[in-house]
Amino acid sequence: MDGFIRSHERMLFLGGVLVTSNRSLKLWMVNVVSFFLLVLLSVTGLMNWLVLPKGYEARKGFALTARHFLVDVHEWAGLAFMVIIGIHIVLHWSYIRHNLGK
């Protein structure tokens, strides 16, 4: 029993997930960040598409300012999401390579 406790001392409990190694922590962080970026992309995209007025309907004021701000946020979040997905693929590369070889 003493060996079991020593071998599991390095476990970390984050948000209901048991993280047992540095690699697991990296994967967990990439998954969490990619989820939040996906939510941000969805919200800003849907707001620009469905809520805010387009074209000449938003000539001045808050609607035009909000539209430009949300487009900027959407573009930067999209860029960050592509980087995070690239990191996700790199972290899973051995798994991908193994399954493509089957």
C-alpha positions in Angstrom: 0.0 0.0 0.0 2.9 2.3 0.7 4.2 1.9 -2.8 0.8 2.8 -4.3 0.7 6.0 -2.3 4.2 7.1 -3.3 3.5 6.3 -7.0 0.4 8.5 -6.9 1.8 11.5 -4.9 2.2 13.6 -8.1 -1.5 13.6 -9.0 -3.2 16.9 -9.3 -7.0 17.4 -9.2 -8.2 20.2 -11.5 -11.8 20.9 -12.2 -13.0 17.4 -11.5 -10.2 15.9 -13.6 -7.4 13.9 -12.2 -4.1 15.0 -13.8 -1.3 12.5 -13.3 1.6 14.0 -15.3 3.0 17.1 -17.0 1.7 15.8 -20.4 -1.8 15.3 -19.0 -1.7 18.8 -17.5 -0.7 20.2 -20.9 -3.5 18.3 -22.7 -6.0 19.4 -20.1 -5.0 23.1 -20.5 -5.1 22.9 -24.3 -8.6 21.3 -24.1 -9.9 23.9 -21.7 -8.5 26.9 -23.7 -9.8 25.5 -27.0 -13.2 25.0 -25.5 -13.4 28.6 -24.3 -12.1 29.9 -27.6 -14.7 27.9 -29.4 -17.4 29.4 -27.2 -16.0 32.9 -27.8 -15.9 32.3 -31.6 -19.5 31.0 -31.5 -20.9 33.9 -29.5 -19.2 36.7 -31.4 -20.0 35.0 -34.8 -23.7 34.6 -33.9 -24.0 38.1 -32.5 -22.5 39.6 -35.7 -24.7 37.5 -37.9 -28.0 37.5 -36.1 -28.1 40.4 -33.6 -26.2 43.4 -34.8 -27.4 45.4 -37.8 -25.5 45.1 -41.1 -24.5 47.6 -43.7 -26.2 51.0 -43.7 -28.5 50.1 -40.8 -25.6 50.6 -38.4 -24.4 54.0 -39.6 -23.4 55.5 -36.2 -23.4 54.8 -32.6 -23.1 51.8 -30.4 -24.2 49.2 -33.0 -21.4 50.1 -35.4 -18.8 50.3 -32.6 -19.9 46.9 -31.2 -19.9 45.3 -34.6 -16.3 46.4 -35.3 -15.2 45.4 -31.8 -16.8 41.9 -32.1 -15.3 41.4 -35.6 -11.9 42.2 -34.1 -12.4 39.8 -31.2 -13.7 37.1 -33.5 -10.7 37.4 -35.8 -8.2 37.3 -32.9 -10.0 34.4 -31.2 -10.0 32.5 -34.5 -6.2 33.0 -34.8 -5.7 31.9 -31.2 -8.0 28.9 -31.8 -5.9 27.8 -34.9 -2.7 28.0 -32.8 -4.3 26.0 -29.9 -5.5 23.3 -32.4 -2.0 23.2 -33.8 -0.6 22.6 -30.3 -3.4 20.0 -29.8 -2.3 18.1 -32.9 1.4 18.2 -31.9 0.6 16.9 -28.4 -1.4 14.0 -30.0 1.0 13.4 -32.9 2.2 9.9 -31.7 -1.4 8.8 -31.4 -2.2 10.1 -34.8 0.8 8.5 -36.4 0.1 5.2 -34.6 -3.5 5.1 -35.9 -2.7 6.1 -39.4 -0.2 3.2 -39.6 -3.0 0.7 -39.0 
